[in-house]
């Protein structure tokens, strides 16, 4: 499978589950705090730049328009590009297109823009999820559309790599060394001018979030060949995505957002249908939403699964849920007859 297609497929699936949540780095903050953090992130990406209102900006991996919408308040020509149609659909609702803002679907490698189109090309929390071959190809594409006097701003993670996921993994964060980053930039015809830490603490000692600044410097080399990857994600990637979806379910249910929780658990059950706990959770949510037939169907799915020792507790909970539903039905029948 083409690596770019794998990226598109994965992030389209995630967007269908909950685009704003995935686009905001699975942040659990409220709306006001999310707005505050977006302002901080944008300030970090623009810090030190002298840009007039006529600046043309391209954001690679714009997601739901969290930063692109703010950029369009400052500049007359902002393009938000994302690989996922679902992300762009959400962006058009949350931060609608207008004369200063338009959204384009694309993968960041074959950028659908003329040469030397943009004064600023930026990417926040995107390239860190991609295989180095795709990062290098994207840098070559950036160089082509960057004006000679333009600037590149990329948010990524620097440090000594502890674990390099396989190429098909589009979720887990990759850490770059400063040496390899500078080498990738040179090959793309770019030169690193500055590296600044993001204005919040690094969560782990071996890596730190940074903003990398670069400018045009020479000609770009040929982008590397992209590897062919399996259609199926790695076990580690699937486990992480499943865990994040389950966390979203718990968060949404605790806030009373049953529809959001149901959408997330259904996405998780499509992703890893062999997880017994997923069907039990879906049954509970459906029952709380008043859909008893749907709850029974979810429990039936669980019962048809191969029994595993680690699922004993879940199966006992599912059986208890069935008994409770049956008792409630009997109680209703008695009340009706009376």
VENMO-V516405 format. One record per backbone hydrogen bond with DSSP energy under -0.5 kcal/mol. NH is the residue of the N-H (numbers start at 1). CO is the residue of the C=O. E is the energy in kcal/mol with one decimal. If there is no record, write none. Layout:
BEGIN
nh | co | e
NH | CO | E
NH | CO | E
END
This chain:
BEGIN
nh | co | e
3 | 227 | -0.7
6 | 2 | -2.0
7 | 3 | -2.1
8 | 4 | -2.2
9 | 5 | -2.8
10 | 6 | -2.6
11 | 7 | -2.4
12 | 8 | -1.8
13 | 9 | -2.0
14 | 10 | -2.1
15 | 11 | -2.0
16 | 12 | -1.8
17 | 13 | -1.2
18 | 14 | -2.0
19 | 15 | -1.1
22 | 18 | -2.1
23 | 19 | -2.7
24 | 20 | -1.4
25 | 22 | -1.3
26 | 21 | -2.2
27 | 24 | -0.9
34 | 30 | -2.5
35 | 31 | -2.2
36 | 32 | -2.1
37 | 33 | -2.7
38 | 34 | -2.1
39 | 35 | -2.0
40 | 36 | -1.9
41 | 37 | -2.7
42 | 38 | -2.4
43 | 39 | -2.2
44 | 40 | -2.1
45 | 41 | -1.8
46 | 42 | -1.7
47 | 43 | -1.2
49 | 46 | -2.1
51 | 49 | -0.9
55 | 52 | -1.7
57 | 55 | -0.5
57 | 77 | -2.9
58 | 120 | -2.4
59 | 79 | -2.8
60 | 58 | -0.6
60 | 122 | -2.7
61 | 81 | -2.1
62 | 59 | -0.5
62 | 81 | -2.0
65 | 62 | -1.9
66 | 62 | -0.6
69 | 65 | -2.3
71 | 67 | -2.6
72 | 68 | -2.1
73 | 70 | -0.9
74 | 71 | -1.6
75 | 71 | -2.3
76 | 53 | -2.4
77 | 55 | -1.1
78 | 100 | -1.7
79 | 57 | -2.5
80 | 102 | -2.5
81 | 59 | -2.8
81 | 79 | -0.6
82 | 104 | -1.8
85 | 83 | -0.6
88 | 84 | -1.8
89 | 85 | -2.3
90 | 86 | -2.0
91 | 87 | -2.4
92 | 88 | -2.2
93 | 89 | -0.8
93 | 90 | -0.7
94 | 90 | -2.9
95 | 91 | -3.1
98 | 101 | -1.8
101 | 98 | -2.3
102 | 78 | -1.9
104 | 80 | -2.5
106 | 82 | -1.7
111 | 109 | -1.2
113 | 111 | -1.8
116 | 144 | -2.1
117 | 114 | -0.6
117 | 145 | -1.3
118 | 145 | -2.5
119 | 56 | -1.9
120 | 56 | -1.9
121 | 151 | -2.2
122 | 58 | -2.7
123 | 153 | -2.0
125 | 123 | -0.5
126 | 155 | -0.5
129 | 126 | -2.0
130 | 127 | -1.8
134 | 131 | -1.2
135 | 131 | -1.9
136 | 132 | -2.7
137 | 133 | -1.8
138 | 134 | -2.3
139 | 135 | -2.2
140 | 136 | -1.8
141 | 137 | -1.9
142 | 138 | -2.6
143 | 139 | -2.3
144 | 140 | -1.4
145 | 141 | -1.5
146 | 142 | -1.1
147 | 118 | -3.0
150 | 147 | -2.5
151 | 119 | -2.5
152 | 214 | -2.9
153 | 121 | -2.4
154 | 212 | -2.3
155 | 123 | -2.8
156 | 154 | -0.6
156 | 210 | -1.9
158 | 208 | -2.4
159 | 176 | -2.2
160 | 206 | -0.8
161 | 159 | -0.6
165 | 163 | -0.8
169 | 166 | -1.8
170 | 168 | -0.6
174 | 128 | -2.8
176 | 157 | -2.9
181 | 177 | -2.2
182 | 178 | -2.4
183 | 179 | -1.9
184 | 180 | -2.5
185 | 181 | -2.3
186 | 182 | -2.5
187 | 183 | -2.2
188 | 184 | -1.6
189 | 186 | -1.6
190 | 185 | -3.0
191 | 215 | -2.4
193 | 213 | -2.4
194 | 213 | -1.3
196 | 211 | -2.5
198 | 209 | -2.4
200 | 198 | -1.7
204 | 207 | -0.5
207 | 204 | -0.9
208 | 158 | -2.4
210 | 156 | -2.7
211 | 196 | -3.3
212 | 154 | -3.3
213 | 194 | -2.9
214 | 152 | -2.0
215 | 191 | -1.9
216 | 150 | -0.6
217 | 189 | -3.1
221 | 187 | -3.7
229 | 1 | -2.9
238 | 234 | -2.5
239 | 235 | -2.3
240 | 236 | -2.1
241 | 237 | -2.6
242 | 238 | -2.7
243 | 239 | -2.4
244 | 240 | -2.3
245 | 241 | -2.3
246 | 242 | -2.5
247 | 243 | -1.9
248 | 244 | -2.1
249 | 245 | -2.3
250 | 246 | -2.3
251 | 247 | -2.5
252 | 248 | -2.9
253 | 249 | -2.8
254 | 250 | -2.1
255 | 251 | -1.1
256 | 253 | -1.4
257 | 252 | -2.7
258 | 256 | -1.5
261 | 257 | -2.3
262 | 258 | -2.9
263 | 259 | -2.3
264 | 260 | -1.9
265 | 261 | -2.5
266 | 262 | -2.3
267 | 263 | -1.6
268 | 264 | -2.2
269 | 265 | -2.5
270 | 266 | -1.8
271 | 267 | -1.8
272 | 268 | -2.8
275 | 272 | -1.7
276 | 274 | -0.9
278 | 275 | -0.9
279 | 275 | -0.9
280 | 276 | -1.8
281 | 277 | -2.5
282 | 278 | -2.4
283 | 279 | -2.3
284 | 280 | -2.2
285 | 281 | -2.4
286 | 282 | -2.6
287 | 283 | -2.3
288 | 284 | -2.3
289 | 285 | -1.6
290 | 287 | -1.5
291 | 286 | -3.0
292 | 290 | -1.0
295 | 291 | -1.9
296 | 292 | -2.4
297 | 293 | -2.1
298 | 294 | -2.1
299 | 295 | -2.3
300 | 296 | -2.5
301 | 297 | -2.0
302 | 298 | -1.8
303 | 299 | -2.5
304 | 300 | -1.8
305 | 301 | -0.6
305 | 302 | -1.2
311 | 308 | -2.0
312 | 309 | -1.4
315 | 311 | -2.6
316 | 312 | -2.2
317 | 313 | -2.1
318 | 314 | -2.5
319 | 315 | -2.4
320 | 316 | -2.1
321 | 317 | -2.1
322 | 318 | -2.3
323 | 319 | -2.3
324 | 320 | -2.3
325 | 321 | -2.1
326 | 322 | -2.6
327 | 323 | -2.6
328 | 324 | -2.0
329 | 325 | -2.0
330 | 326 | -2.4
331 | 327 | -2.6
332 | 328 | -2.0
333 | 329 | -2.1
334 | 330 | -2.5
335 | 331 | -2.3
336 | 332 | -2.2
337 | 333 | -2.3
338 | 334 | -2.0
END
